Amino acid sequence: MLDNHNKRKFQRIATDCRLSYRSLADGAVHEGRCLNLSGGGLLFKGPAAVEIGYALEVSVLPDNRLTPPLDAFVEVIRCTPDGDSFEIAADIKGIKGS
């Protein structure tokens, strides 16, 4: 549903859980924290800058065992420094099946 306030197709859900991501360009793997998630994308913090347009494979790892991980392919749309880490915004391009 389109939210007229911020022109988003999907509502963001605030979260704070572990996330791992792998660059499809060079295979580098990093750990981070997922800050929010929606039906179309996510925002997370990571230790290294990622180029806009890069493809990543991400795994959002909820803290409880009842919720399965979300494994997806994403495209980076924004990367901004935030102290000693980076905030990385990405569009979800596909969900991996189990």
C-alpha positions as CSV (number, residue, x, y, z in Angstrom):
1,M,0.0,0.0,0.0
2,L,1.4,3.5,-0.9
3,D,2.0,5.6,2.1
4,N,1.4,9.2,1.0
5,H,3.5,10.6,3.8
6,N,6.8,9.2,2.6
7,K,5.8,7.9,-0.9
8,R,6.7,4.4,-0.1
9,K,4.9,1.3,-1.5
10,F,5.5,-0.6,1.8
11,Q,5.5,0.3,5.4
12,R,8.9,0.1,7.2
13,I,9.1,-2.2,10.2
14,A,11.7,-1.2,12.7
15,T,13.9,-4.1,13.7
16,D,17.3,-4.8,15.4
17,C,18.6,-8.1,14.5
18,R,21.8,-9.7,13.1
19,L,22.4,-9.7,9.4
20,S,25.1,-11.1,7.2
21,Y,25.8,-10.0,3.7
22,R,28.0,-11.2,0.8
23,S,29.0,-9.2,-2.2
24,L,28.2,-11.0,-5.4
25,A,31.1,-9.0,-7.1
26,D,34.0,-10.2,-4.9
27,G,32.5,-12.7,-2.4
28,A,33.4,-10.7,0.7
29,V,31.2,-11.5,3.7
30,H,30.4,-9.1,6.4
31,E,28.2,-9.1,9.6
32,G,25.9,-6.2,10.4
33,R,22.6,-5.2,12.1
34,C,19.3,-4.8,10.2
35,L,17.6,-1.5,11.3
36,N,14.4,-1.7,9.3
37,L,12.7,-3.9,6.8
38,S,9.8,-3.5,4.3
39,G,8.2,-5.5,1.5
40,G,10.5,-3.7,-0.9
41,G,13.8,-3.2,0.9
42,L,15.9,-2.9,4.0
43,L,18.2,-0.6,5.9
44,F,21.2,-2.1,7.7
45,K,24.5,-1.1,9.3
46,G,27.7,-2.7,8.3
47,P,31.5,-2.2,8.9
48,A,32.4,-1.4,5.3
49,A,31.2,0.9,2.5
50,V,29.3,-0.7,-0.4
51,E,29.1,0.8,-3.8
52,I,25.7,2.0,-5.0
53,G,24.3,-0.5,-7.6
54,Y,26.2,-3.5,-6.1
55,A,24.4,-6.8,-5.7
56,L,24.4,-8.5,-2.3
57,E,23.1,-11.7,-0.9
58,V,21.7,-10.9,2.6
59,S,20.5,-13.1,5.4
60,V,18.4,-11.4,8.1
61,L,18.7,-13.5,11.3
62,P,15.9,-12.9,13.8
63,D,16.8,-13.3,17.5
64,N,13.9,-15.8,18.1
65,R,13.9,-19.3,16.7
66,L,10.2,-19.1,15.7
67,T,10.9,-16.7,12.9
68,P,13.0,-18.1,10.0
69,P,15.8,-16.1,8.4
70,L,15.1,-14.0,5.4
71,D,17.5,-14.8,2.6
72,A,17.4,-12.4,-0.3
73,F,19.2,-10.8,-3.2
74,V,19.4,-7.0,-3.0
75,E,20.7,-4.0,-4.8
76,V,22.4,-1.2,-2.8
77,I,20.7,2.2,-3.4
78,R,22.4,4.2,-0.7
79,C,25.5,4.0,1.6
80,T,26.3,6.7,4.1
81,P,29.0,6.9,6.8
82,D,27.6,6.6,10.4
83,G,30.4,6.9,13.0
84,D,32.6,3.9,12.6
85,S,30.2,2.0,10.4
86,F,27.9,2.6,7.3
87,E,24.2,2.7,6.9
88,I,23.3,0.8,3.8
89,A,19.9,0.9,2.1
90,A,19.0,-1.7,-0.4
91,D,16.1,-2.8,-2.7
92,I,15.0,-6.4,-2.5
93,K,15.3,-8.0,-5.9
94,G,14.5,-11.6,-5.1
95,I,13.8,-13.9,-2.1
96,K,15.8,-17.1,-1.9
97,G,13.8,-20.3,-1.5
98,S,14.7,-22.9,1.1
